[in-house]
C-alpha cells in the first residue's frame, strides 16, 4: 500500500507554503497540518501541545502507512507524536529541529533568541524580522515578497516548551540539510542530523519547498518508496 505523505509546516507559516511542492508531487496522497502556534491573531495562538494535537489528529485520520515530512519548527510537534499514533513508517526532517526528550527549540539555540526574532514578551508572540533574507534567500524577489506577505505570528510559548517524546528513536528518519540556510546554521543542522538514519543535502536556503519544489518532490518520492517497501 502506497503511504500517505503528511506535511508539517514551520513557524510563522501555514499550509499555503506547500502549494508548489504538492503540485510537483502530482497524484501523491497528501495531508497537510495547520499548526495553531502560527497565525494572524496573536491572542489566539496555540502552544507546542496544541500543535502536537493537530499533527496527531491528521496522522490518525489516515487509514494506512504514513511518511511525515516536517519543516523547521514543525519537527518538534512531529517528533512529539509520530511514534504514538497511526502507522508512521518514516520521518523526514526538512532543515528541521530533530530534538530529543527534554529539549526545546530555544534550548537548542543555546537559550539565545536570534536577532531576527521580533519578540513581544507581554503579548506572547514573535514576528519574523527580515524574512526575505532569512527564509527565502534563493527565491526570486516577487516570489519572496508574496511569501513574506502571507506570514503570520508565532507563539512564544511554542518555542520554549520541551519535548516529552522522540519519535525518531523508533522510526527511521532522514535529515535534509539546506546548505544555504540563514535560519538554522548548517553546523546546527548537521549536529541534529546525527540522530537520523540518513543525511541528504540540498543547495538551497531555508525554504526548499518553494525554491526547489521538484528536487524536494523527488526526495520525498524516494522516502515514500522506502516506506512502501518496508511494509
C-alpha positions as a printed NumPy array, in Angstrom:
array([[ 0.   ,  0.   ,  0.   ],
       [ 1.405,  3.376, -1.003],
       [ 1.925,  5.593,  2.069],
       [ 0.236,  8.929,  2.583],
       [ 2.53 , 11.934,  2.94 ],
       [ 1.784, 14.217,  5.907],
       [ 3.349, 17.686,  5.666],
       [ 4.009, 19.763,  8.785],
       [ 4.951, 23.41 ,  8.193],
       [ 7.318, 25.533, 10.244],
       [ 6.934, 28.647, 12.391],
       [ 5.167, 31.738, 11.017],
       [ 3.889, 29.722,  8.055],
       [ 0.768, 27.71 ,  7.287],
       [-0.301, 25.07 ,  4.781],
       [-0.041, 27.559,  1.895],
       [ 3.738, 27.107,  1.922],
       [ 3.397, 23.579,  0.479],
       [ 1.427, 24.555, -2.637],
       [ 4.33 , 24.32 , -5.131],
       [ 5.569, 21.074, -3.619],
       [ 2.12 , 19.485, -3.727],
       [ 1.847, 20.468, -7.388],
       [ 5.233, 18.826, -8.064],
       [ 4.162, 15.631, -6.31 ],
       [ 1.306, 15.048, -8.725],
       [-1.1  , 12.331, -7.621],
       [ 0.647, 11.514, -4.324],
       [-1.816, 11.193, -1.44 ],
       [-1.046, 14.184,  0.819],
       [-2.419, 15.61 ,  4.047],
       [-1.27 , 18.946,  5.472],
       [-1.291, 20.079,  9.085],
       [-2.16 , 23.635, 10.106],
       [-0.327, 24.38 , 13.348],
       [-2.212, 26.506, 15.926],
       [ 1.006, 28.17 , 17.126],
       [ 1.189, 30.182, 13.898],
       [-1.47 , 32.64 , 12.791],
       [-2.647, 36.183, 12.183],
       [-4.174, 36.785, 15.639],
       [-1.513, 36.938, 18.375],
       [-4.145, 36.439, 21.085],
       [-5.324, 33.146, 19.587],
       [-2.023, 31.329, 19.076],
       [-1.614, 27.811, 20.452],
       [ 1.424, 26.214, 22.037],
       [ 3.552, 23.158, 21.24 ],
       [ 0.989, 20.857, 22.854],
       [-1.765, 22.219, 20.61 ],
       [ 0.487, 21.717, 17.598],
       [ 1.17 , 18.136, 18.652],
       [-2.567, 17.525, 18.909],
       [-3.036, 18.881, 15.392],
       [-0.357, 16.581, 13.973],
       [-1.773, 13.645, 15.927],
       [-5.258, 14.272, 14.53 ],
       [-4.084, 14.356, 10.906],
       [-1.947, 11.21 , 11.234],
       [-4.81 ,  9.39 , 12.959],
       [-7.126, 10.271, 10.058],
       [-5.001,  8.247,  7.618],
       [-6.073,  4.666,  7.058],
       [-2.732,  3.141,  6.122],
       [ 1.006,  3.835,  6.27 ],
       [ 2.34 ,  7.377,  6.641],
       [ 5.515,  9.299,  5.89 ],
       [ 5.806, 12.565,  7.831],
       [ 7.812, 15.458,  6.401],
       [ 8.341, 18.326,  8.82 ],
       [ 9.987, 21.665,  8.119],
       [11.924, 23.758, 10.658],
       [ 9.864, 24.208, 13.879],
       [ 7.431, 21.587, 12.559],
       [ 9.983, 18.996, 13.533],
       [ 9.025, 19.463, 17.189],
       [ 5.319, 18.509, 17.106],
       [ 6.073, 15.784, 14.555],
       [ 8.743, 14.33 , 16.842],
       [ 6.373, 14.537, 19.803],
       [ 3.541, 12.441, 18.372],
       [ 4.633, 10.464, 15.29 ],
       [ 5.675,  7.479, 17.36 ],
       [ 2.407,  7.118, 19.231],
       [-0.31 ,  7.274, 16.585],
       [-1.065,  5.626, 13.245],
       [ 1.364,  3.672, 11.102],
       [ 4.199,  6.167, 10.595],
       [ 6.917,  4.408,  8.593],
       [ 9.428,  7.219,  8.092],
       [10.224, 10.768,  9.229],
       [11.795, 13.428,  7.016],
       [13.309, 16.439,  8.759],
       [13.494, 19.157,  6.111],
       [16.05 , 21.552,  7.67 ],
       [14.003, 20.917, 10.806],
       [14.552, 20.582, 14.529],
       [15.271, 16.936, 15.278],
       [15.362, 17.254, 19.051],
       [15.327, 14.808, 21.951],
       [13.173, 14.425, 25.05 ],
       [13.578, 17.444, 27.348],
       [14.872, 19.731, 24.596],
       [13.103, 22.83 , 23.28 ],
       [13.715, 24.965, 20.214],
       [15.011, 27.83 , 22.327],
       [17.204, 25.459, 24.294],
       [18.635, 24.051, 21.084],
       [19.575, 27.616, 20.147],
       [21.588, 27.898, 23.347],
       [18.85 , 29.862, 25.093],
       [19.596, 32.912, 22.959],
       [16.869, 34.436, 20.852],
       [18.056, 35.097, 17.306],
       [18.399, 38.747, 16.377],
       [15.807, 38.328, 13.637],
       [13.115, 37.413, 16.167],
       [10.868, 40.342, 16.99 ],
       [ 9.746, 39.202, 20.443],
       [ 6.62 , 40.704, 22.007],
       [ 7.024, 39.385, 25.522],
       [ 3.846, 40.765, 27.086],
       [ 1.648, 39.578, 24.234],
       [ 3.419, 36.22 , 23.995],
       [ 4.306, 36.167, 20.322],
       [ 7.198, 36.524, 17.889],
       [ 7.275, 38.142, 14.478],
       [ 9.894, 37.24 , 11.907],
       [12.108, 40.194, 11.016],
       [13.745, 40.385,  7.549],
       [12.125, 37.095,  6.408],
       [13.204, 37.545,  2.804],
       [16.834, 37.249,  3.821],
       [16.286, 34.576,  6.498],
       [13.728, 32.275,  4.84 ],
       [13.776, 32.999,  1.125],
       [17.348, 33.806,  0.151],
       [17.238, 31.863, -3.11 ],
       [13.762, 32.896, -4.254],
       [13.159, 35.483, -6.917],
       [12.132, 38.846, -5.475],
       [ 8.48 , 38.584, -6.499],
       [ 8.058, 35.09 , -5.046],
       [ 9.843, 36.075, -1.825],
       [ 7.62 , 39.124, -1.417],
       [ 4.494, 37.04 , -1.985],
       [ 5.546, 34.506,  0.65 ],
       [ 6.52 , 37.232,  3.126],
       [ 3.081, 38.812,  2.785],
       [ 1.447, 35.549,  3.926],
       [ 3.483, 35.067,  7.092],
       [ 1.755, 35.117, 10.464],
       [ 2.931, 35.445, 14.053],
       [ 4.43 , 32.648, 16.146],
       [ 3.57 , 31.708, 19.71 ],
       [ 6.411, 32.486, 22.114],
       [ 5.369, 29.586, 24.316],
       [ 5.72 , 27.091, 21.476],
       [ 9.471, 27.627, 21.185],
       [10.07 , 27.284, 24.925],
       [ 8.24 , 24.035, 25.698],
       [10.312, 20.815, 25.809],
       [ 9.562, 17.566, 24.049],
       [ 8.264, 14.641, 26.092],
       [ 8.726, 12.03 , 23.333],
       [11.161, 11.487, 20.46 ],
       [ 9.65 ,  9.527, 17.577],
       [12.945,  9.266, 15.675],
       [14.178,  6.852, 18.322],
       [11.823,  4.196, 16.972],
       [11.028,  5.382, 13.426],
       [13.619,  5.598, 10.602],
       [14.429,  9.208,  9.761],
       [16.139, 11.211,  7.049],
       [17.584, 14.66 ,  7.704],
       [17.746, 17.106,  4.796],
       [20.359, 19.816,  5.301],
       [19.763, 23.111,  3.488],
       [23.294, 24.249,  2.7  ],
       [22.464, 27.953,  2.311],
       [20.126, 28.211,  5.276],
       [20.21 , 31.559,  7.101],
       [17.653, 30.492,  9.73 ],
       [19.307, 27.335, 11.106],
       [23.1  , 27.283, 10.682],
       [24.38 , 24.314,  8.691],
       [26.551, 23.21 , 11.618],
       [23.463, 23.053, 13.835],
       [21.558, 21.091, 11.211],
       [24.413, 18.629, 10.829],
       [24.601, 18.143, 14.596],
       [20.906, 17.292, 14.766],
       [21.236, 15.116, 11.675],
       [23.487, 12.733, 13.588],
       [20.263, 11.414, 15.116],
       [18.898, 10.474, 11.698],
       [19.429,  7.232,  9.797],
       [20.333,  9.118,  6.619],
       [21.51 , 12.635,  5.777],
       [20.769, 14.382,  2.487],
       [21.918, 17.799,  1.274],
       [20.185, 20.424, -0.848],
       [21.908, 23.537, -2.188],
       [19.074, 25.823, -1.073],
       [18.068, 28.355,  1.523],
       [15.624, 27.648,  4.368],
       [12.575, 27.079,  2.152],
       [13.467, 24.458, -0.493],
       [ 9.787, 23.557, -0.958],
       [ 9.424, 26.992, -2.574],
       [12.78 , 27.44 , -4.313],
       [13.336, 23.845, -5.476],
       [ 9.996, 22.027, -5.19 ],
       [10.869, 19.447, -7.867],
       [14.026, 18.398, -6.019],
       [12.145, 18.072, -2.735],
       [ 9.4  , 16.137, -4.504],
       [11.939, 13.65 , -5.908],
       [13.46 , 13.179, -2.467],
       [10.063, 12.575, -0.885],
       [ 9.107, 10.075, -3.581],
       [12.194,  8.106, -2.597],
       [11.128,  8.192,  1.043],
       [ 7.621,  7.049,  0.137],
       [ 9.053,  4.188, -1.919],
       [11.247,  3.104,  1.009],
       [ 8.282,  3.195,  3.364],
       [ 6.2  ,  1.162,  0.938],
       [ 8.94 , -1.46 ,  0.588],
       [ 9.396, -1.672,  4.343],
       [ 5.747, -2.562,  4.768]])
